[in-house]
Structures are given as structure tokens and as C-alpha cells.
Amino acid sequence: MADIFLSYANEDRQTAAQLAQVLETAGFTVWWDRRIPAGRTWRTVLEEALQGMRCLIVLWSENSLKSPWVIEEAEEARRLEKMLFPVLIHQIEPPVGFRTIQAANLIDWDGSADTSAVKLLVTDLKSLLGETKVRSLAEVGDDRAGYATDSPGSLLSRLRQLFARHLWIGFGSGAAIALILLALQISWPGRKASEPPPAKPDGELSPAQPAVRQLTALAIAGATRELKPDENVTLKLQGHYSDGTRNDISESIIWTSSDSQVATVDGQGKVKALRPGTAEISARQGELVSAPWIVQVRSEQTVGKEIPVARMVKVTIMAARAELFANEKVALRVLGHYSDQSERILTRDLRWQISNPAIATITPDGQLSGLRPGKIDVSVRAGEVASRPVTIVLKERPRKPQVDPSPAKATTETKAVTLVPAESVRPKLAPYIARAKSLRDQGQYAGALAELQKAAAIDPSHAEVLKEIELTRKACAAEINLGQKIDC
């Protein structure tokens, strides 16, 4: 199985592909391409990859924090007691439970393998996992040193052990046959075991045994990764060998494109852009396949234009109600306004300020709890941007009218009986509706519906009660569609 399992959000696939190529070039095997083989299920493939890996690298970003798959994969790696290696690619804080692990910093990485941050990452991985070293024929020759003085039977025994020990590391059938022929030559009838090899003249050195040079990885290089329609770029394929050398490869290459409608590639590695989109170019030689080389085809209007980084310019507090009773709670939301005219709900790194903590308190996530009647100003700061204060009024709950328990005096006088409208004798529905709204603002939809059901039992046709029930159910259904596990 792979040395490294690369966990990432789908939105960060390009960064994951670039990092996988760097790691494979460094000699590691990486499981990162999440395509499901025919006849297999995603869950089975994922479990096998997690079980067989030696280390999990998780790319923490704004996207992966929202991905349940990335969180689950990191949790599973920790459960399996595998090595966990976090890498930051966005300026964010990892989820709770993973913040104590020192993370590598690739926030400003441009995909180059020559940056100091990437070199440090590869060095750290090698110190954790160690470097896989394939033995060469020169090293095997060291094992054979001194065999000429042994008997044929002893030498055959050692060659069999040598063959069994080294066959698995990849000498291939040619090396195996060479060893067998060597054994047959030594044991052939007529050859004397005691016959020494011919002596070399003084000063003449024996030629060094040539080392086995195996192709271990493929890497694609190109002048640019961004093209306009009808533009071309010619890719080169570089081979990485077991002796640490690198050479260009030009023969017996099979080039493929993941989306031939976006970009095509011919047998010489020439890529032609067709229409806007993204395509992955890969190369195969024999059993080795390169990491994908991602090309982005952009329209002429977007090529070369730098997208300005949006910055926060304003923060606004949104409150469902400006008045509430003491001992009630209300959720305050924070809206960030950015220089590119976009808006976003902010939930992290908020610093709340309240004018009088004796009247109300507020939690870091914006839950305001009233303590006693009064008026307070609430403001919030996100980074260097502060909001304007919002005024919240806390009122004391109205007391229930006292009922005189003394019995009415009976009189013998005949009095006129006044019919009282049915609405005036019904209990007040306002407290039930108010509690339901407060619970709904806190996201407690089941409790809100329970209060509204009590009100509906008193007056099933009350228009406001029916409206609140409908609004509460819609809000709960919306959160369920967003992936929240709540009970309506």
C-alpha cells in the first residue's frame, strides 16, 4: 500500500495534485486520486487505503474545515494510531482536537518543488518514515565477495539464499536468470572447485560491477499551466531513477487527457487548449504513471488578470429581536462586508463587548442571555474591524393577575347576565408565541414547536400561531438541508 494517504477537500484538488507530484518525486508512494475502480465501493477503497498507509497528510484549509470526509479521515488515522502530518494551505486554525499537532506551513506555496517550505516538509517526512533504499548489483556483489574459495555446494547454497533474499526488491527476471546461470556455471562438471581465478597483473584493478539503474517515478514539466483557447504547450517527461539521477524520456510514452473537450495531448506531449475549463494530463511508460499535470484553459478576458484579494471593510450585528425578557436568550449573528461587495456570516475569532455585564452576558458564539431588566449596548470586533453597537432592551416579565379567592356574596337580587366574548376568556397566547420565537432564534426547533402546539391546543385557528408553526418548520427544514443533524 501507499506510504502516504493525502486527505484534502475537493476544492483543493489542484494543490493536492502538486504536492503529490513533489512527494512521489522524492520517492514516496502517495494515495490521493479519489477515483473509484470499477466494481468497488468508495467506502471499501477508502478503508483499505487508510489501513495500509504509514502516514496521513491532511491539508487544512477553509474548504477542508467544512468537509466531513476530511475530518473523518483524520479521526480514523488517529484511531488507527497512524502518523498524522497536518499541512496548512490557508490561514486558518485546525479543528478542535488537532490544534496541538505542529503543522507544516504551505500557505503561500506556488506549487514549486524548490521552495524552502516544501524541502523542509520532505525532510521531515523522510525523518519520520525513513528512506526506502533499493539495493544495487554492486551491493549484491559485496555479498558475493569470497565465494570463489568456497566449495560448489556451499556456493550454490549461498546463491540460493541470495536469490531468495533479493528477488523481491525488483531485480526482475533478467537478474534472476543471471544468478541461476552463474550457479550452473560454477557447479558444471569438469570445473574444479579449487581452481583459482586467473591472476590480474600488478596495478590492474578489477572493473566495478555495474549498478542496477531502475526507473522509479515519472514527472511532467511544462512551460505554463494556463492557456487560452487554441494555444499550445509541449510537455516533457522526466524519469527519476533508483541511483538518484534524472533524465528526460522521449520514447514509448502514452499521453492522456482527462477531458479532451477542454484540452488534447498528442503522442509527443503537445497540449492544445480548446475551451475554458480544467484538464489533467498524465503520462504512462510501462507500469509507471506520472502524477497529473493540471492545465487550466481560460477565456481571453480572464487570462492575465489578477484577482484582487477581498478584504473585510465592515462588520454588522444582526439581532432577531431588540427587546427580550430577563432570563431569555437570543442568538446574535455577525455579517462581514468585503471590498469585492460580497458578504459572509462570521463565526470564528470574534471578540464581543457588552456595556453592562450585570444586565446580560454573551458567549463567544453570540448567545446573549438576559439577567435582569435594563438596557445594554453590544458590539463585536472581527480582526481589525469593529461593528457599531446594537442596543438591546431587557424587560421584566409581566406578572399574572391575582385572583381573589373569596367567594362572591350571594344576593337575592336579580341581576342581568352579560355575555362575555369567548376571546376574552381564553388564556393569553403571547407567552407561548414569545417563548417559541426565542427558542427558534437559538436553533431549538423542537422546543419552539412544543410551545406552539400548546398555543394551538388553546386556539387551533389562531392566525399568528399557525404562521409561527409554519416559519419554525421551514427554518428547521432549511438547516437539515444544510447538513445539520437536528430534531424538528
N, C-alpha and C positions, 0 to 999 in steps of 0.2 A: 504494500500500500504506500501512499504518499508520505513523505517526511512532514509536509506542512499542509494543513487544512486552512484555506483562506476564506474567512467569513466576511461578507460585505452586503450592503444594500444594493438593490438592482440599479438605483440611480448612480451609484459609484462604480459601475462595471468597468468604465474606461481606466480609472485609477487602479482597480484590482488587476486588470489585464497587464498594465505597465509594470506593476510590482511583481506579478507572477513571472513575467519575462525576465526581470532582473534576478529573481531568486533562482529560476531554472538555469540562467546563465552562470550563476555562482555554484551550480552543482546540486541543488536541492530538487526533489520531486514535489510538485505542488498540485493539490486538488482544488480547483477553483471554478472550472467551467461547469455550470449547473444544468447542462443538458441531460435529459433522462434517456438512457439507452432503451432501444425497443424491447418490449416485453418486461420491463422493470417498472417498479413504482418509485416515486420520489422518496417516500419515507424509507424504503429499504436501501436505496442508494446512499442516502444521507447517513443512515445509521452505520453502514459498512465503512464509509469514509471517516466518520468520527471515531469508530472503534480502531481503525487501522492507522490513524495518524500518530505522529510523535509530538506534534506541536500545533496549536491553533493560533493563527494570527487573525485578530478581529480589527477591522477598520472602523474606528469610531468617528461618526460624522452626524450632522443634523438628520441625515436620512436614516442611518442605522439605528439611532435612538428611537425612531418611530417604527422600526421593523421588528415584529415579534419573532421572525425567523432568526435574526442575528442574535437577539437576546437569548433565545432558546439554545442556539448553538454554543454560545459562550457558557451558559449554565451547564450544558451537557458536558463540555470539556472539563469544567471544574468538577463535575460529579464523577467523571471517569478518571480524575486525578492526572489529566494530561497537562503538559506545559501550556500556559496561556500567555501570549505575547501581544499586548494591545498596541495599536498604532493610531495616532491622532492624525486625521486628514482635514478636520475642521477645528476651529477654535471653540471647542465645547468641553463640557465636563462629562466623563463617562457615567453610566448609570450607577445607582447606589448598589454597593456590593463589589464593584470593580474599580473603585477610585484609589484603593490602596496599592494597586499594581502599577509600577512605573511604566509609562507609555513612551514609545518612540515618537518623535516629532517629525511628521512629514506634511505639516500644514501648508507650507509654501512650495511643495515639491512640484517640479515641472515635468516629471516623467524621465528625467535623465538618470543614467546609472552612475554618473561621475560625481554627483553631489556628495558632500561630506555626510549628510544625514543618512543617505542610503548606504554608503560604505560602512558607517557605524552600525546600521541595522544588520547588514550581512555579517559583520564581525561578531556582533552579539549572538546571532543565530548559530554561527559556527562554534562559538564557545559553549552554547547550550546543547546543541545537537551533535557536535563533533563533525569532522570532515570524512566522508566516505572515500576511501583510497583503494583503487583497483590495482592489484599487483601486476607488474610488467614481467616480460620474459627475462629481463636482466635480473630481476629479483628471484625468479624461479631458477635461473642459472646459478645463483648463490646457493640455493638448496641442493643443486646437483654437484657442488664442489666436493671433490674427494671420492666420488663414486667409482672412478676408474680403478682404484685399488681394491674395491670390494669384489666379491665373487659374483658371478652372473646371477645366482639365485637371490643373493642379498640385494643386488641392484634392481632386479625385477620387482622384488617386494617393495623397495623404496619408490620405484616409479609408479607402481600401482597406487601407493598411498598418496604420492604427489598428484597423480591424475585425479583421484577421488577428491582430494582436498581443494584443487584449483579449478576443476571443471565448471563449478557453479558461478564463478565470477566473470565468465564471459569470454574465455579464450576462443570459443567456437569450435566447430567440427575440425577445422584445419589444424589447430594446435593439438587437439586430442589425437588425431591420426598421426601427427608428427611424433608424439610421445610413444605411441604404440609401435611405430616403425623403429624408433630408437631402441625400444626394448627387444624387438625381434632381432635387430642387427647385433646387439650385444650377446644375445643368447643363441645366435645361429651356430650350428655345428661347424667345427673347424676353427672357430675363433678361440684363442687361448686367453683364459682369464688373467693370466699373469703377464701377458704381453703388454709392455708399457707403450704409451703413445709415442710417436716419433718426437725426438727432442728438437727444440727450437734453437737456432743459432743464438749465440750470446748477443744480448742487446735487442733482440727482436721480440716485440710484445704481441701477445695473442689478440686478435681482433675482438672488440667488445661485442657482447651478444646484443643484437638489436632489440629494442623495447617494443612491445605491442602498443600501437597507436590507434586508439579506438575513438570513433565519433560518439560523443556523449550527449550533445544538445545542439539545437538549431536556433538561430536568432535572425530576425528580419530587420533590415535597416533601410531607411528611405529618407530622401531629402526633406520632405514635408508630409504632414498628416492632414492638411487642409487643402482642398481643391475646389475649383469652380467647375461647373458642368463643361465637358469637352476638354478639360485639362488632363495631362498625363504625368505620371511619375514612375520611374523604373526602380524597382526594389532589388536589393542584393541579399543573398542568403549567406550567412556566416556560420561555419561549423566550429564547435568547441570540442576539443579533443582531450583524452584522458591524460596526456602529458602536459596540459596547461596551455597549449598553443591554440591559435585561432586562424582559420583560413577561409577565404571565400569559396563558395561552392557554386558551380555553374552547370553541372550535368545531373541528369536523372532526377530532376525536381518536378514535383506535381504541385502546381499552384491552384488554390481555390479561393472563391469569394463567397461570403455568407449571404450576400444579397446582390445578385447580378443585375438587378434593376437600378441599383444605386451606383455600383462600380464593378467593372470586369477586370480580369487579370489574364494575360496570355501565358504561354509556356516559358517566355523569357523574363517573367516577373514585371511586365509593363502593365501598370494600373491605369485605367481610363475612367474618369468620372462621368456619370450620366445624368443624375438628377439629385437634388438635395436629399440628404439622409446620411446614415452611418452604415458602414460595412466592415466586416472583419476579414482580412486577408491572411491566409495561412499557407505554409509550405510543408511538404512531406518528402522525405528521402528515405526509402526503405521503411523501417518500422518507426522512425523518429518523425515527430510532428512538432513544428515550431509553435510558440505562443502566438496568438493572433496579433496582427498589426492592424490597428484600427484607423481607418481613413474616414474623415468627415467631409462630405460634399455640401458646400454652402452655396446659396444663391449669390449673385454678383452684388446685391445690395448689402449683404451681411458680411462678406469676406473682407477682412482687414479692419473692420470697425471694432474698436474696443468697447466692451460693455462696461459702463461705469459702475462702480461698487455703490450700492444703495446704502445710505446712512440714515440713522434714526434722527428725525428732526423735531418730533413732538410726541408726547405721551398723554393719553386721556383715560380718566377713570370712568367706567360705566357702572352705574348702580341701578338695580331693578326698582328700588324704592328710595325716596329721600326721607321717609318717615317710617319708624317702626316702634313697636312697644319694647319696654325693658324686658330682658331675658329672651328676646327674639334674635335670630341670626339672619344675615343677608350676605350673599356672595358678591364681592366686587370684582369686576373684570378690568383688565388693563389692555388698551389698544395702542399699538405703536404705529406711528405715521412715518413713512420713509421718503427720502428725496426723490425716488422714482414714482411717487404718487401711490405706492402700494401701502396696504395696511395689514397688520398681523397681530393676533392675540398673543400677549406676552405672559408667560407662566414661570419663567426662571429668572433668578438674580434680581429680584425686586426688593426694594427697601421701603417699607411703609412707615409713615409718620402719622401720629394721631395727636390732636391738640390736648385732649384730657383723657388719660388712661383710666381715670376713675369712673368715667361715664360709659366707656366701651373699650373693648380690646380687639385686636386684629391679628390673625395668623399670617405666616409668610405667604400662604397661597391665597390670601384675600378674603378669608371668612371673618366678617365683622360680627361681634357678639355684644349686644347691649347689656349694661349692668344696672343703670338707674336713669331716670328721666334727665334730660339735658340736651345740649347742642354741642356738636363736635365738628372739627374740620379734619378731613382725611386727605393726605397727599401721598404720592409714591414717586420713587426715583428708579429709573432703569439706566444703568451705566452713568453717563454724564447728563442725561436729560431728565428733568423733573416735571411733574404734572402740576396743573393748577389745583388748588384744594377744592374738595367737594364737601358741602355741608350736609350733615345727617342729623335729623332731629329724633330724639328718643322720647316717647310719651309713656305716661303711666297707663296701665290698663284700666278701663272703666270698671268701676265696682258694680256688682249686681245689685239691683234694688232690693231693699229689705222688705220682707212680707210680714205684716202684722199678724202674729199668731192668735191674737184674741178673737174669740167668736163674735160675729156680728150680733148686735142686740135685736132680738125678735120684737117686732111691733105688730100690733093688731091692725095697724092702719093699712089700708090697701094702697099700694104704690104701683105706678105704671112701670111696666117691664120694657127696658130699652134693648133692642137687639144690637149686639156688638159685631162688627165685621169679622169674618174668620181670620183675615190677615193680622188683626191686632192681637189675637190670642196665640198665634204661632210663635214659637221661640225665635229669637233673632238668629239669622243665618250668617251675619257678618263675621263673628269669631271663627266659624268653621272655614269660611272663604279666606279670611286673613291668614289663618294657620296653613291652609293648603298652598297659598301663594308663597309663603315663606319657605315651606318645605320644598316646593318646586324650584325656587331660586337656589337652594342648596343641593339640588340634584337628587333629593329623596322623593322620587316619584310615587313609590308605593305608599308612603305615609301621606302624601298630598291627596292621592285618590281615596285613601281611607277617610280623611276628613270630609272630602266632598261627598262621599257616599253617605256619611251621617247627615249632611245637609239635604241630600236628595231624599233620604228617608222621611225627613220632615216635610219637604215640599218638592215632590218629584217634577213639577212643571216649572220650577223657578228658573228663569232665563239665565241669570248670571251663574247659577250653579252648573247648569248644563254647558254653558260656554267654558267655564273653568275646567270641567271634566275633559272636554274636547281638546283644549290647549295643553293640558297636562299629558294626555295620551300621545299627542303629536310630538311634544318635546321628548318624551321617553323613547318613542319610536325612532326619532332622529338620532339620538345618542346610540341606540342599538345598531343602527346602520353604519355608524362611525366605528363600530367595533367594541363599544363599551359593554361589559357584562353586568347588566343591571336588571332589576326585577320591577316590572310595571304592574 
